[in-house]
Amino acid sequence: MVVAEALQRDDGGRILRLQIIVFLFSLAVFLAAPVIEVSDSRYTALLSESLWRHRMPELDEYYKVPVPRPTRDPNRPGEANEYQLVQARGHVTYFFPHGTSMLSMPLVAAMNVAGVSAAKPDGHLNLAGEIRIGRTVACVLMAGLTCVFLATAMSPV
């Protein structure tokens, strides 16, 4: 009978190699998954690009996005035809909290350098680029979270 050797806290090199293997395997699984969901996250990559390139969350200054039109619902006066957008202080911006777009800026910037953008050269939304960026960011983050779960599971109680 073969007994597996348990990893110890001082096995840093072996643990790092295991983390890299788990990250790459998880990333491959997530990238291979056929799931593509774009609903609330539409315009998040565009917001990241705007924050990165122009240092502002307003999408109407540079990008040609739909201008929100008022609804008859008094509880949602600035709701947009694209519900992810809102008009605030005379500018169109992303309705949901901007934290995810801010945290995604480095990955979105890397995707921009690689030639993938959420905006077309004419300023319109590039939905294919938005989806590709969002999907890549989600896959990288979830592969990283898998490693966090592994590290948590390996930590002594």
ChimeraX attribute file (.defattr): number of C-alpha atoms within 10 A of each C-alpha:
attribute: neighborCount
match mode: 1-to-1
recipient: residues
	/A:1	3
	/A:2	4
	/A:3	5
	/A:4	6
	/A:5	6
	/A:6	7
	/A:7	11
	/A:8	12
	/A:9	11
	/A:10	8
	/A:11	10
	/A:12	11
	/A:13	9
	/A:14	13
	/A:15	16
	/A:16	11
	/A:17	11
	/A:18	14
	/A:19	18
	/A:20	15
	/A:21	13
	/A:22	17
	/A:23	22
	/A:24	16
	/A:25	13
	/A:26	20
	/A:27	21
	/A:28	14
	/A:29	12
	/A:30	18
	/A:31	16
	/A:32	10
	/A:33	10
	/A:34	7
	/A:35	9
	/A:36	10
	/A:37	11
	/A:38	13
	/A:39	10
	/A:40	14
	/A:41	16
	/A:42	21
	/A:43	28
	/A:44	28
	/A:45	29
	/A:46	26
	/A:47	26
	/A:48	27
	/A:49	26
	/A:50	23
	/A:51	18
	/A:52	18
	/A:53	11
	/A:54	13
	/A:55	10
	/A:56	14
	/A:57	21
	/A:58	20
	/A:59	24
	/A:60	17
	/A:61	15
	/A:62	13
	/A:63	20
	/A:64	15
	/A:65	19
	/A:66	16
	/A:67	18
	/A:68	21
	/A:69	15
	/A:70	15
	/A:71	13
	/A:72	9
	/A:73	9
	/A:74	8
	/A:75	8
	/A:76	11
	/A:77	14
	/A:78	19
	/A:79	20
	/A:80	19
	/A:81	14
	/A:82	17
	/A:83	16
	/A:84	18
	/A:85	24
	/A:86	25
	/A:87	21
	/A:88	13
	/A:89	8
	/A:90	9
	/A:91	14
	/A:92	22
	/A:93	24
	/A:94	23
	/A:95	19
	/A:96	15
	/A:97	9
	/A:98	15
	/A:99	10
	/A:100	14
	/A:101	24
	/A:102	18
	/A:103	11
	/A:104	21
	/A:105	21
	/A:106	15
	/A:107	18
	/A:108	28
	/A:109	19
	/A:110	12
	/A:111	18
	/A:112	16
	/A:113	10
	/A:114	9
	/A:115	9
	/A:116	18
	/A:117	24
	/A:118	30
	/A:119	24
	/A:120	14
	/A:121	10
	/A:122	10
	/A:123	14
	/A:124	14
	/A:125	20
	/A:126	18
	/A:127	18
	/A:128	13
	/A:129	20
	/A:130	23
	/A:131	21
	/A:132	18
	/A:133	25
	/A:134	23
	/A:135	18
	/A:136	18
	/A:137	19
	/A:138	16
	/A:139	20
	/A:140	19
	/A:141	16
	/A:142	16
	/A:143	23
	/A:144	19
	/A:145	14
	/A:146	17
	/A:147	20
	/A:148	14
	/A:149	12
	/A:150	15
	/A:151	13
	/A:152	11
	/A:153	10
	/A:154	13
	/A:155	10
	/A:156	8
	/A:157	5
